[in-house]
Amino acid sequence: MKRVLKTVVALFLASVLLAVFVLGCAAPTALNSSQGSYDSSYYSQDYNLDEEYNTEEYSAITENRFKSVSTSPLSTFAADVDTASYANIRRMIDDGEMPEPDAVRIEEMLNYFHYDYPEPMTGEPFSVTTEISDCPWNPDTKLLLIGLQAEKIDISEQPASNLVFLLDVSGSMNSEDKLPLMKRAFILLAEQLRPQDRVSIVTYASSDRVVIAGSTGDEKTEIMRAIENLTAGGSTAGSKGIETAYALAEEYYVEGGNNRIILGTDGDLNVGITSEGALKRLVEDKRESGIYLSVMGFGTGNIKDNKMETLADNGNGNYSYIDDIFEARKVLVEEIGGTMLTVAKDVKLQVEFNPAVLKGYRLIGYENRLLDDEDFNDDTKDGGEIGSGHRVTVVYEIVPIDSPFEVSGSELKYQQPVTTTSQEWATVNIRYKQPDKNSSELLSYTVDASASSPSMSENMKLATAICEFGMLLKSSEFAGTATYDSTIVLLMTIHDIEQDTYKSELVRLVEDVKILDD
């Protein structure tokens, strides 16, 4: 009987202790009645819910289709120099996964690589290259390449920078590929500071905190120490951090300088302004101050690619995804000029196709950068920003007038038949603004048969192979006869494919996906 009684008492005490433990653990997650907010600061360094579930978010992409030149002769879109998509899909492939189709943005794959475009003439912000070649996946179409190369300004000649490092230290950043990698990346950036540069650091989790305000570049040891000492924990009040970062950037604003916020995050904002649309409106209002917002994404499992791209595109900045320290070095050391210094803003392209020569076209990629035709001449409509040394590569699949390939389009009752005898294939119009101006300037370039070549240039080979790879990853209905093998064969004809680290890595990724997709 005593043994039974002891057992009952022991069970009772155990149940009480268990209840206290559960309530104690649960207490920090309760709603704060005075603030009406959810406190997730109880996350420990060793416990991360996001590691158990994949909650990554990507904006849906509806692939561009062929358009009839007779009814839609204009193709209008904003320039884009983001590269995040390529690094992100590389991460997925290296993890043994087929990339999420909506994570594949072909324009960002194209713009990740170096091309041999000529340097711009004196006084021009960029050079423009055009080339026409046969399409390898469709014998009835051709490819039109348009390449822009921005002027490269030596870092020693760049104006003083006023930078705000806006760093996400919330609980969702608590993994090796997030906060530790982010700290190493921003320390790399801090090492590039010059005495005339200023840096502020704002962190955000459950609330925002100013860690450093207006330190000069010759205090880089203190700046790097502050970054190294960051720890993760709490929910993600990102919008408040953004507002504080803009306030600091305005306080230390450098007239004629590079005023920029650099946000490091996984994009998982869950307190304050959290919706994609509301974040877009927030940075749209702020960008009029002349302060640029660039974004560097980190991590896996819960990254919000859609929000990070929205912030960068509408904050007049660029978006990079950092999957390892080598990518951080590429973005923040090798290409720091393009990352940090804008040479042309609100860059928009409008290609006009000649219906006497072409009957159809399809823009490959740039789906989320499309503009209405009337937006091209409207200086109030936002375009894309191009940094020092940046390249923009555009590829169209075009249909000659005598091709058997059918392009659907409504017949218009009141339109006059084409009577032009011009042999121009297209005209490329580009609008851009000087970084400190609000009125745009226009550049125009004609494309005719002289741009056509029976053999592809090294630039065209690379761009074509990337388009093939991107379409295969997206299971595009326009991929035609393209295969992973044909992509590899084309890449291997590029003369420096084995010497260029990034190009040879592309071959390896195509080979890996070929195995994954079997």
N, C-alpha and C positions, 0 to 999 in steps of 0.2 A: 504493500500500500504506500509505504514511504517513497519507494522507487517511482511509483506512478505519480505521486504528488510532486516529487522533484521534477519529473518530466514535464508535467503540466505547467509548473512555475517557470521552468526553463523556456518552454515554448512561448509562454506569455511574455516573458522579458525579451526574448528574441524578436517577437512581433512588434513590441513597443520600440525597441532599438531600430528595427527596420523602418518603421513608420517615421521616426525622427530623422533617420538618414535620408529617406525619400523626400520628406518635406523640406529638410535643410538644403538638399540639392536643388529642389524645384523652386525654392524661394526666390533666387535671383532672376528666374525667368518670368516672374509674375508681372502683370501690367502695373506700372507706377500710376496710382490713382490721381496724383497731383499733376503729372505730366501727360498721362494718357499715351505713353509710349512703351514699346517692348524693349527690355534691356537684355541683351545677349552677351554682356561683358563677362559672364561666368565661364565662357569658353577658356579652357586651359591651353597651354602650349602644346600639349600632347593629344588634344581631343578636337577633331575637326569633322563636323557632320558632313561637310561638302565632299569629303574624300569617299563617302559611301555611295554617292549618287552623282550622275552626270546631269547637270542642269544648265549646260552651256546653251546660249541663245544666239541665233543668227537671223538677220533679216531675210525674208523670203526673196528669192531672185527669180524673176520671170525672164527667161532667155530672149534676147532680141531675135526677131524673125526677119525674113527678107521683106523689103519694101519696094514698091514699084516706083521707079524714077519719074514716070509720067505723072503720077499723082502725089508723090512725096519726095520731091527732089532734094530737100534739105535734111541734113542730119546734124543735130545740135546737142552738145553736151559740155560739161565742165571738165577741165583737165584734172587729172588725179595722179599724185606721185606716191600714194600710200603703198606700203609693201607688206602689211600685216598678214594678208591672206596666205602668201607663199610660206612665210615662216610658220604659220599656224598649221597648214596642211602638212608641212614637213614634220612637225611635231607629231601629228596623228599617224603618219606613215611610220615614223621611227618607233612609235608605240605599238606597231602591228595592227593598226586600224585603217580601214578605208575612210577617207575624209568625208565629212558631212557635205553633201552637194551644195548647200547654201553657204558653206564656208569657203567655197571655191569662187573667187572673184578673179577672172582671167586678167583684167587690167592690172591688178596688183602683182600677179605672177609676172606679167610682161615687164613691169616697171621695177622689179627687184634686181634686174641684171644690167650690166654695163654693155653699151652698144658703141660702135665706132662711128658716132655722128660727128660732123665737123664742129669746131668751136664757132660761136657766133661772131659776126663781123663787129667791128668797133661801133659802139653806140646802140647795138641791138641786144635785147635781153636774152634771145635764144636764136639758134639756127633751126631751119626746117628742112628735113630730108624727105623725099617721096620716092617710092619704088613700086613697080607693078611686076608680078610674077605669076606663073601658073599655080593653081591650087592643087596640092598633092592628094587631097581627099575627095575632090570633086572635079572630074575632067572637063566639066561644062562651065566652070567659074574660074575667076582669077582672084589674086590677093593684092590689095593696096596697102602698103605700109606708109605711115606718116610718123616721122620721128622728130621730136623737139629736144634740143640740147641747150640747157641754160648756161649762161656765163658762169665761170668758176672764179670766185673771189678768194684770194689767199686769206687765211685766218688772221694773219698779222695786219691785214688792211681792213678787216671788218670793223664796223662801229662798235662802241661799247655795248655790252649786254646787260639787261636788267632781267634776271631770271628768277622765277619762283618755282621751286620744286614742291609740287603738291603730291604728297605721298600717302597712299592708303595703308593704314596699319591696323585695319579691322581684323576680327577673328578669321574671316575668310581668307586672309593673306598668310595664314599660319601653315605653310608647307615649304619645303626646300626650293621648289620652283617658283615661289612667289616672293615673300619678303627677303629672304637671304639673297636671292638673285637680283632683286630690285635694288638692294643696298649696294651690291657690287657694281651694278650698272651705273647708279648715280655717283658712286665714288669715282668711276672712270670719267664721268662727265665733269666732276669737280676738279679732276686733275688737269683738265684743259682750260681752266679759268685763267684769265689774265688779270693783272692788278687793276685795270680800269673797269672790270666787270663787277656787278653786284649780284648777290644771291640771297634770297629769303627761302626759308623752309617752313611749309605748313603741313601738318599731319592731320588726318581725320580718322576717327573710329566712331564711338558713340557721340563724340563732339569733335570740333576742330581745335587745333592748338598751334600757335606760332612758336616754332622752335628757334628760328634765327630770323632776324629782320634786317635786311640791307647790309649784310657783311660784304666786304670787298674781296676780290680774287686773291689778294695776298694773305688772306686769312683762311686759305684752303685747308690747312690742318684742322682748324676748329670746325670747319664745315664738314669735312670727312668724318671727324670724330662724332659729330652730332648724328650723321647718317648711320654710322656703325652702331650707335647705341639704341636705335629704334627697336621696339618690340611690338608684337601683334596682340590684339584683344579688343573685343567690343563689336557693336553693330556698325553700320556703314552710313554715316551722315555725309555723303559725298557732296550734295548740293551746297551745304553750309561751308564745306571746305573750299569749294569752287568760288563762292562769293568772297570769302576771306582772302583767297589767293589773288583775285582781281583787285581787291582793295589794296593789298600790299604792292602789287605791280603798279597800280596808279600812284601810290605814295612815293615810290622810287623811280618813277617814269623817267626815261632818258630820251630827250628830244632828239629825233634823228637816229636813235639807237635801235637795238633789237630787244623789244619788250615782249617777253614770252613766258607763259606758264607751261611747265612740263609735268603732266599728270602721270603718275605710275600707279596702276591699279589692275584688278581683274574685272572691273566694271560692275561688280555686284553691289550696287547701291540699294539700300533697303530702308533708309530713314530720310524723311524730308521729301524733296522732289526726286522721284524715282522713275517716272515713266519716260519713255524715249521722247515723246512729243514735248513734254514739259522741259526736259533737259535741253532739247533743241532750242526752244524759245529762250531759255535762260542764257545760253552762250551767244545766241543771235543778238540779243540786246547788248551783251558785253563787248562783242567784237568791234563795235563802232568806236571803242576807246583807243583803237590802234594797238591793242594787246592781243597777241596770238596765243592760241591754246593747242599744244601738241599732246598726243597721248601715246604712252608706251604700255602695252598690255602684257600681263604676266599670268602664268599658271594654267592649270587644267581642271576639268571637272565642273566648274561653275562660272567660267568666264562669260561675260556678257559682251560679246563682240559687237552686237547691234548698238549698244549704248556707247561703247568706246568709239566706234566709227562715226556715230552721230555727233559726239562731242568734238572730235577732230575736224570733221568736214564743215561743221557750222561754226567752229571757233577759229577758222582760218589757219588751221595747223595741219600737221600730218600725223598719220597713225601707223605705228610700228608694233609688231609683236615680238617679244624677246623670249625665245625658248631656251637660250643658253648664253654663256658669257661671250661666245664668239659672235653671236648676233648682236649683243650689246656693243661689242667693240666695232663691228661694222657700222652700226647706226650712230654711235656716239664718238667714235674716233676717226674711222676711215671716211665717213660721210658726214662729218659734223657740220660742214658748211651748209649742205642741203637741209640738214635737220634743224639748224639754228637760224639761218639767215634767208629771208624771203627776198627774191630779186624781182618777182612779178606776181601780182595778186589778181584775184577774180579773172583768171585765165579761162576763156571759153573758146571752143572750136565750133565752126559751122562749115560743113562740107557740102557744096552744091554739086550734084551730079548732072551730067549732060545727057538728056534723053535721046539725043541723036546717036550716042555712042554706047550708052549703057541702059539696060532695062530694069536692073534691080541691084540691090546692095543689102548687106547685113553687117552691122557693127558688132564686132566680137568683143564682148565684155562691156564695161561702163554702164551696165543696166541701172545702177542706182545713182548715176551722175547725169542722166538724160535731162535735157531742158526743152521747154517749148521753143519753137523757132523764133517767136517774138522776143524771147528773153535775151537773145544774143545781143541786140542793140540797146537793151535796157540796163543802164549802169547801176540800177538799184538791185538787180538780181545777182546773187552770189555765184561766183565761179570757183575755180580751184587755185591753190597757191603753189608756186614753183620756187624751190630754194636754190641756192648757189650750187652749180654743178649737177643739178637734177636732170633726169631724162624723162620724157613722156613718150611712150610708144603706143601707137594706135594701129589696129589691123582691121580692114574691111574685107569681106568676101563680096566680090562684085560680079555682075552678070553682063557680059557683052551683049549688044543688041542682036547679034546673029546667033547667040547660043540657043541650043534646044531646051535649056533649062527653063522651066515655067515659073514665072513670078506672078502671083495672084494680085489683083488690084481691081477696084471698081472702075468701070468705064464711065467717064464723065460726059454728060450731055452737052455742056456749054463750053468746054475747053477747046481751044484751037489745036489742030494737029501740029506736030513739030516741023518747023521749016528751016531751022538753023543748019548750016553746013559746017559749023565749027568742029574741028577734030580734037578739041580739048576734052579730056575725060571728066575732069572735075576741077573745081576751084576750092582751095583750102583757105578759109578766112579765120583769123585768130584775133580775138580782142583780149587786151590785158591792161592792167593799171600799174603804174609805178607804185612801189610800196607806200609812198607818202602822198599819193594823188587819189582823187575820187572820180576822175574822168578817164575813160578808157581810150586806148589807141588801137588802130586797126592795121593788121598785116594781111596781105593776100598773096597767094601763090597758086599758079595754074599747074595742072597735072595733064600731060599729054602723052602721046605714044613714046616720046623719048625717055620716059621713066620706066618703060617696059624692057625687060631683059629675059632672054631664054634661059639664063642660069641665075640662081639666087645668089645674092651677096651674103656675106657672113651674118650681117644684121638680119636679113630676111630669113635665113635658115633658122637662127635662134628663135626669132619671134614666131615663125610658123610652127616649130616643134613645141613651143610653149602653148600655143593655141590648141594644137592637137591634144596635148597632155591634159589641158584644162577641160576640153570638151569631153574627153574620155572619162575624166573624174566625175563630170556632171551627167554622164550618160546622155549627152546632147543628141537630139534628133538630127542635127546637122553635121555629125562627125563623119558621115559617109564611109569611106574605106579606111579611115584612120585606125591604127592599132598601136599598141604599146611598142611592138617590134618596129613598125614604120617610124615611130617617133625616135626610137633609139638609133636607127640607121641614119636618119637625118641629122641628129645631134652629132654622131660620130664623123660626119663630113666637115664639121667646123674645125678650122685649122688649129685653134688653141684649146680644144676641148679638154685635153689632159693637163694643160698647164694652168688653166683657170680653175681655181678651187670651187667656185660657185657653179660653173657650168658642169664640171665633172660630178659634182654632187647631184645635179639635176639628173644626169644619166643614171646614177645609182638609185635615185628615188623612183624613176620610171621602172627600173628593173625590179625594185621591191614591190611596187604596186602591181606589176604584172603577176607576181607570185601571189599577192594578197587577193587579187581579183579572179584567180582561177577557180 
